[in-house]
């Protein structure tokens, strides 16, 4: 008999599970949870219950943690993994609800629903407002994941043309939705009469839509953000709206939530708002509870399909100590320096490892995807998520060493180029020992600038001077070259990520062929 404790409110459905004893105690105080948890095989929570080391230590029978929703910030994944406790969640349960709200905001903004509603409440009967139809218009979607794909399906039923920008989605997936996938954000913005964003908030996406990007949209465009506050710069959005370039805006999210009562976008007549309600439907909440219970029961029976943390043997992890973070670092590095749409990644292992190094390949996939997805990527889910995006992962083993006792080489191929990175572990610490054909040795952490140039005097000095004038401190440098006077590559470790203006200035230096910024 499996015993499952539910400590937060949720609708668990009517399904019966033989061999399962369900103890539903929503709102259970932490002290009581800590006292009781040792008698349960699984725990189902939402965000209220903190699943930290103390709770996991007391949960000596725990095999599964179920999180009703997407985020797992309240769960110590590392400690759960170390103890062999699987963690499952239900990130797709609110897909339909979130997509419907985004589309509702688009319609409401286009037809002036909020503006007319306010006037009517003030006793004003104003029929002069002219709205916009969706039929025949072009919708630009930034982020073609689960929610963005559902929005695209809705748009097709409204006879809209649909464009999407998502560097991490296979072209075949877009084609199956009847969506035109563009390679550059600017290409989408120039054509999008309606714009909606559906990406996570990461360093890459934070502030990605600013004043310049908004003015690339056709005049009288409609902009919707029902993803995460901060992706669209709010100050720029207000300015461009007041200057008359945009027709209307729909917002479900703000950079600060709740926003200040005097936030100017809250009071703008051409903005329609909701209070971060994307997942707030009866149906979504029912799906969350039913799905998380089903997945917890399956996990108790040994089904790892929905586990979002590691399922590898702890002994193998101990034997590969250092190589797991190395694999993640190599994946993060390559996905940031390789241009184009990823198609395949090959992980080669040279030398003899104490245990099968296959988990290191999964760590590479995890590192790559962490730059794309904001949550739910781990050593269990990384492989399936990579396959879902049409990216082929393969491994190669050669017991003969290549310069180091144990070496990991990762080759990432896109539709534009192929790049390689090599690493090893020295004294239990990961080391980057080569990029492409260039040998070097760098600690893979912090912010790196990877520069390619012709081997000639003064290149590093020019770059260093530019960074110094911009107040960017250089913490370290490594240089590699293929031959004197040939091509060279050097890596600068800097204390902080250079601003977009500094990166543009670096790219304009005639002494550099290319420069890529990496955040590890």
C-alpha positions, 0 to 999 in steps of 0.5 A: 500500500503506497501512502501519499500525503497532499498538503496543498489545495488542489482538485485530484479528480475522481479516479481511484488508484488501487493500492494507494492510500491518499491523505488529503490535508490541505493547509497542513502546518509545516511542523505537522508535515515534518512530524508526519512525513516519515510515514509517507511514500510520496508528497504532493504539494503546490508552492506553499509547502517548502520541500527542503533538506530538513523535510527530505531528511525526515521523509525516510520513506519518500520516493516521489515528490509531486508538484502541482504546477510548473515551477519547482522553486520550493523543492530542493532538487539537488537534495531530492536527487541525491536521496533518489527521490523522483520529482514530477510536475505538470508543466503542460496542464495550463497550456490551453488556458494560457493560450486562450488568455493571450488570444483574449487579450489580443481580441480585447485590445484590437476591439477596444473592449477595455476602453469601451467598458470604462466609458460605459461605466462612466455613463458615456455611450461612445460608438466612434471607436473603430477596432481591428479585425484579425482576419488577413492580418499577420501574427508574429509569435516570439517563442513557439513552445507549447503555449505559442504553438497553441496560439498559432493554432487559434490564429490559423482558425481566425484566418491569420498569417502566422510567423514565429521566431524561435531559434530552438524549434525545428523548422519541421515543427513550425511547418506542421503548424502552418507557421513560417519560421524566421531566422531573425527577430527583426524579420518577424517584427517588420511584418507582424501587425499583431505581436505576442511573446511566449518565451521564458524570462532568461538573460537572453529574453529579458528586455528583448523587445525595446523601443527600437524593436517596437518601432520595427512593427508596422504602425497600428500594431497590437502587442500582447505579453501574457508570458513573463513581465520584463520580456517587453520593456515597459517604459519603451512600451508606454512611450511608443504607445503614447507616440501613436505608433501602436494601436493597443496593448494587452498585458497579463504580466508585469516586471513587478507584480503586483505593479505599483498603483500609479504604474502608467500602463495601468491607466492608459486607455489603450491597454487591457490588463489581467492580473497574471491569470494565464493558468487560472481556469477551473479546467486547468486547475482540475488538470493539474490535480488529476495529472500530478496524482496520476504521475506520482502513482506511475512514478511509485510504480517505477515509471520515470517518464515524467521525472524532472530530476536525475534517475541515474545510479548514485554510484555512477555520479560519484565516479563521474564527479566533476564530469557532470558539471563539465558536460553542462558547461560544454553544452552551455558554451557551444549553444552560445557560440554556435550560430544557426538552428541546432540539428545534432550534437555528438559527445565523444569520450576518450580514455577510460572512465570509472563508470559509463560516461553516458550521464555526461552526454545527458548533462551536455543536453541539459546545459544546452537546454538551460539556455532555452528553457526556464524550468524543468530541465534536468538530467532525466528530462534533457534527453527527451526534450532535446529529441522533441526539438528534433536535435539528434544526440549521439555518443562515441567511446574510444578507450585510447586517451587524447592528450589527457587521461580522460577527455570529453569532446562535444561537437554541435552542428547547426544549419549554419556551422559546426563547432567543437569544445573539449574538456577534462577534469583536473583535481576534481575541477572541470577545465575547458581545454579546447575550442574548435582546433585551438588548444587552451585552458580555461575554468568554465565559469562566469562570463567569457568572451570568445574571440576569433581573429587573424594572428597578428600583433595588437589584437588583444590590446585593442580588445582590452583597451575597448573593454577597459574604457567601457569599465569591463574588468578582465579577470583572465585570458587564454590564447590558442592559434593554429599556426604563427600568422594564421588564425587564432582564438582567445578567451577573455574571462570578464567580471560581468556581461558586457552591455549590448553597446560594448558587444556591438563595438567589439563586433565592429573591430576590424581585427576580429572575425567574430566575437561571442559572449558566453555566460556559464 
